[in-house]
Amino acid sequence: MRRRLVADFDARLEDPAAYARQAVQACSLFPEGDLFPFVYPALAYVNLALLDPGERARCETQVPKLLDLAIASVVKRVGPPGGALEDLPDYRSHAVYLGQLNLALGAYALVRDDPRYV
């Protein structure tokens, strides 16, 4: 079953923009439906890499796609000054969005030191 799920997500992420459109539409009934379809699969890929070092390359390929989609969603929702989340003076009542994004970023850091997300 795990192999099927991973293969399905790998196929979906061949076109991240199409995945984003489909996922956000499918999850639009949920308050965080524009975020969780990116954060949860990113966490799953990290877990795969931690459980099986042979999955590390897959994680390093797929997670950045998901993080970029999550960051775009958080920026859109939170509206940081100049679009820069690092310039937020406070959490702007979006603790769930910022916390979930940081959870995914922190998890990815366990697998790869990627300067794009520091």
Stockholm file with secondary structure:
# STOCKHOLM 1.0

chainA/1-118         MRRRLVADFDARLEDPAAYARQAVQACSLFPEGDLFPFVYPALAYVNLALLDPGERARCETQVPKLLDLAIASVVKRVGPPGGALEDLPDYRSHAVYLGQLNLALGAYALVRDDPRYV
#=GR chainA/1-118 SS CHHHHHHHHHHHTTSHHHHHHHHHHHTTTSTTTTTHHHHHHHHHHHHHHHHCGGGHHHHHHHHHHHHHHHHHHHHHHHCCGGGCGGGCSSCTTCHHHHHHHHHHHHHHHHHCCCGGGC
#=GC SS_cons         CHHHHHHHHHHHTTSHHHHHHHHHHHTTTSTTTTTHHHHHHHHHHHHHHHHCGGGHHHHHHHHHHHHHHHHHHHHHHHCCGGGCGGGCSSCTTCHHHHHHHHHHHHHHHHHCCCGGGC
//
